[in-house]
Amino acid sequence: MLLPRPTRLNRQDGYFVLDGTTGLHAPDSVADLVRELLTPATGLPLPAAAEPGPGVLSFQMGTEPGLGAEGYRLTVGRVGVRAIAATADGLRWAAQTVRQLLPDEVYATGPVRGVDWRLPAVEVVDLPAYAWRGSLLDVARWCHPLPFLYRYVDLLALHKLNTLHLHLTDDQGWRFEVHGHPRLAEVGGFRSESPAGHARDGRGDGVRHGGWYRQADLRDLVAYAARRGVRIMPEIDLPGHAQAAIAAYPDLGNDPRRRLSVGTTWGISTHVLNLEPATLDKVRAIFDEVVDVFPFEYVHVGGDEVPTEEWAASPAATAHARRLGLSRMAQLQGWWTGQLAAHLAGHGRRIAVWDELLDRGAPAGATIFAWRGTDRIAAARTAGLPVVAAPYTHTYFDWAEADGPDEPLAIAGVLPLDTVYGFQPGPVLGVQGQLWSEYLPSSQRVEWRAFPRLAALAEVGWSGPTVVDDAGVVPAPALAEFRARLAVHLRRLDQLGVSYRPLER
Ligand code: ACM
């Protein structure tokens, strides 16, 4: 009952039983992870073993053809357990599989007595369909506490999701500490109030909200995630969705005499960064600090929903467009993003952008995050650019899952579990589920919206898309098989106390 479903699994007779003498043979970083995953609930010390062999859990790097960068082979026999992979990441996913093969109580956060810690004898060969299996968490709209980010990383790893996309800045909050520009977090990190109820109702709650993450704390989070095979991609969303930054430093905006406050309503602010060299220099300096904290090759520079009215009204911006020979103000965004791409390339980084850049001059080599519909996936591929499939139709988990009277307030809806499970991303770099947090003010609400739909997307990403009929619907037997496995899987989340949305009967 593994989730995501492995590529191949053969059940064999018998069990391997873990006890106080069971040894662990693994590279250091993997051994630490195996103990972090298994010891809290089992209490088993898993002492280091010099060799694989009887009574040992062994995780070894080796060359076995066909496993790729993240695949593994796991053999559980009656006398020992052996995982082999070409990379430490493959061994990490094998460790997650070992954990899923144990009784559900292994997910308990404290010691559990009286459980037989046994693994069924199996031969598993397992590798992912897609290299990018991501989850966006918006910590800009609500500053979710650091301990929750650790828990969220654990939940991603448990589903063999390998990327946390942290949306760190937006109109309503700037969460990344910038030493060179401290007001970004200290001023941009706080707003005077938030919408009460739905934003369209136009009421405020009168409650100040804010916070930001210290670079040192983010570094620790990055290291913790790396031990689990999870990379963290930061997003600094510019030049739009930037009102918090302009509130902190008015000279970043198009009218430095205007005093803006950090956004207090949801939606798209018309206030965007100006295109002056001094502003680009500041932005480059911000990204210099970003790449210093986040070692991942990809840096997301945002670029969604950028209104151009302020540029059109600005003599400096219109003159700049004329100098560059651009016929549309919108193309200024492509030029501006290209400047950032070049700067980040100097740091050895690739940029990721939202799909609006396709219409505005996406820099060569930018990875497109296709969100505005499945046609944007096709458009990115036609443009010859790598694409992560993140369409709202299948991956916007901030949308309600159903529209019952008990359903908590959501930005929109409906995105049912079965639709997610039937997603057909096509030939892309990978898939990603989005948790924009306008209506996810608490960690519990994030979990409610994330699960079980993120588990379904994790399976699309790892096991590959399931079969669908001509209407794009998953046939009943395939859906029943998935839902049965998911029901078992949810017991693991129960042990962890995850506030998932229960399956509908
Ligand atoms: C987005 O949903 N604005 C990327």
Residues whose N, C-alpha, C, O or C-beta is under 5 A from the ligand:
A	BS01	ACM	D304 W354 W371
